[in-house]
Amino acid sequence: IRADFADGVSLTAESGLNFSPQFFADGGSQIALLPIRYTTTPGVYPLTIQAGQTAFHYDIQVDQREFEIQRLTMDPGTAAETALSAQANAEWEQKIEPLKKICDPQRYWEYPFLQPVQGEITTEFGCIRYTNENPTPSRHSGIDIATKEGTPVLAANNGRVLFADFLQLTGNTVIIEHGFGLKSFHYHMSSLNVKAGDMVQKGQQIGAVGTTGYSTGPHLLYALAVNQVFVNPWTAFETGI
């Protein structure tokens, strides 16, 4: 959401999409990011922008989309130590969930976003996945890019490293804040080249492809989110944010 000619104006936004966008100054404009969850029921949703005493009302049309269905076979031991482990999930909840709320007030990213590694796309965004005949599916928050172990993983855009460490669930993991709450997530790497607090530039190596954590082979899981809501990375690669 972009508001021009709004210098010094207090802007707020409310939507029917269970997300309250926050406005940030960007040059002579103000910008807020409004993500839409892949679980959102198709339909029309209201959006209200309050600018001082003036309210602007809009409708957002959410269309139907079909998502890939995937049936994955994983070593039961790996699954037990990662996705099915209470300890692994508690670690994620403690260390990662608080970081999703961070919104740096400046925009670091520029156009376009780079695909962080080249390879075969083995799982698409939003995929409905059944693992080891479990009747309850999970949803895939990013894209899986399979390639040779050790392949350099590049920063898709400029940003600030919020997290760079090993997690039982996702292995060697890097999270980058690109500004305004836009974050990229990189999982399963074999090694890391950055640390928390580093400022990285687009194209800089941040790690190497591996198969750590909840993984069946060498690949990078790359995900993009606005705070707690994961969005389709192809949007950033193909049309920008």
N, C-alpha and C positions, 0 to 999 in steps of 0.2 A: 504494500500500500504506500503510495507516494503522494505527499502533500506539498505542493509548491506554494510560494508566496506565504509561507507560514512561520517566518522568523519570529520568535518570541511568543508564538501562540501555543497554549497548552492543548495538546491533542490526546484524546483517549479513544479507544476502539473496543466495542463489544460485539461478539459474534455468536451465532447459534451453533458454532462448531466446537464448543468446549475448549476454547483457547482465547486468551485476552492478549492481543498484540500490543507490544510496547514500541513507542515511537522514539527514534534517535535522529539527531541532526546529521545531515549528510550534504555538505556544501550549502546551497541556499534552500534546500528542501528538508523535509522530515520523512523518514522511511520506517515502516514497520513490516515485519514478516508474519504472514498468516499461513501456517501449514494446515493441510487437510489430511487426517488419518486415513490409512488404507481400509480401515474398518467402517468408515462413515457410510451410512445408508444413503443411497442416491436420493436427491431431492433438492429443494430450494431452501437456502438458509439465509437469515437476515444478518446484515452487517451495519452497524451504526457508528459513525465517526462524530465525536463531539469536539468542536473547535470553538473554545470560549462558550458563547451563548448560542452558537449555531450548530445544528445537528444535520448530518448528511446520512441518508438511508439508502442502502443498496441491497440487492439480492445476489446471492452466489449460487450458481447452478452446479451441483455435483452430479456427474454422469456415472452411469454403470460402467464397470470395467471387469473383465474376466482375468483371474490370476492363475498362473501355472500351478498345477498340483504335482508334487514330487514325492516319491517313496524312496526313503534313504535307508540303507543298511549300514549300521555302525557297530564296531566291536563293543559288546556289552560292557566290558571293563572301562573303555574310554567314556562311554555314556554315563556310567555310574560315577566316574570321577569328575565329570564336568556338568552337563545339563541336568543330571538327576541328583547331583550332590547338594545337600543343604548347605554345606560349608562353602562350596563354590558360589552358590547363589547369594549367600549372606555376604561374602566378600565383595561381590559385585554391587550389592545394595548399599553397602557401607562406603565403598570407595568411588563408585561411578555415578550413582543416582544423584548425589548432591551437585556434581559438576554440571549436570544438564541444566540447572537453573541459572548458570552464569551467563551474563550478557555484557560483553565488553562494549562500551558506548561508541567505539569507532569502527568503521568498516575497513578491515584489512584486505578483503578479497578484491580481485580485479577480474576482468573478463579475458579469456574464457577459463573455465576449470579444466585441469588436465585429468585424464584417466590415470590413476597412480601407477598402474602396471598394465602391460598388454598381455593378453592371453585369452583362453576360451572362457566364455561366460557359462558357468555350469549351473548357477542358480540365479534367477532374476529377483528383483525387488518385489516384496509382498507375497512371494511364493507360499502356498499352503503345503506344509511338509509333514508327512507321516514317517516316523522313525521306528525301525524294528517292529513293525506291525502294531505299534501303539495306536489305538483307535482315536486318540485325541491329538489333533494336529497342532503344530506350532506355526508361527508366521515368520518369514525371513525379512529382517529389517534393512538389508542392503543387497549388494550383488556379490556373488562369488566369482573371482577371476582366477582360474587355474593356470599355473605356469611353473617353470622349473624352480626348485628350491634354491634360495640364494639370490634370486633376481632382485635388483634394487627396487624398493618401493619409494615413490616420489610424492612429495606434498602436492596435493591437487591445487592448492592455492596458498597465499600468504596467511599467516596466522600465528597464534600463541599456543604453545603446547601446554595443555592442561594436565595431561597424564601420559607417562611413558614408563611402563613397568610390566611385569609378568602377572597375569591373573589366572587362577585355576580354570575359570570358565572359557576365556577367550585367548589364553596364551599371551605371548608378547603383544602388547596393545598400546596404541598411540591415539590420543584424542586431541584434536586441534580446534581451538575457537577461532573462527574467521571473522568475528564481529557480529553484533546485534543478535547474539544467541545462535548463530549458524555454526554447526560443528560437524567435523568429519571424524569417523571412527575407523580404525585399521586393526584387524584382528589376525591372530595365528602366525605372526612373523617369527622367523628363526633368530633374529637379532635386531637390536635397536641402535639408531644413530643419533638420537636426540634425548633430551631430558625435560622434565616439567619446568616451565618457565622460559624455555627457549623461544625466540621469535624465528620462524622459518619462512623461507621464500618459496614461491611456486617453483616446482621442479627440483627442489633440494631433496637429497636422499634422507629418509627418516628411518629406514629399516630395510629388511630383506624378507622375501617370501619364505614361509615355513609351513609347518603343520602342527603347531602347538595348540593346546587347549582342545575344544570341541571341534575336531577336524578329522577328516578321513584321508587327506592327502594334501600335498603342497598347493596352497592357494592363498589369496588375500580376500578376506571379507571386507569390503569397503561400504560404509554406510554414511548417510548424510541426515542431519536432524536439525530442526529448529527447536531448541530446548528439548522437551521430552517427546516430541513428535518426529518420527522418522519419515523422510520424504524420498522421492525417487531420485537417485543420483544422476540418472540420464538427463534429467532436466538441467542440472548444472553443466554437464558436459556439452549438451547439444544447443541449449538456448540461453544458458546463464541464469543467474539468480536476480 
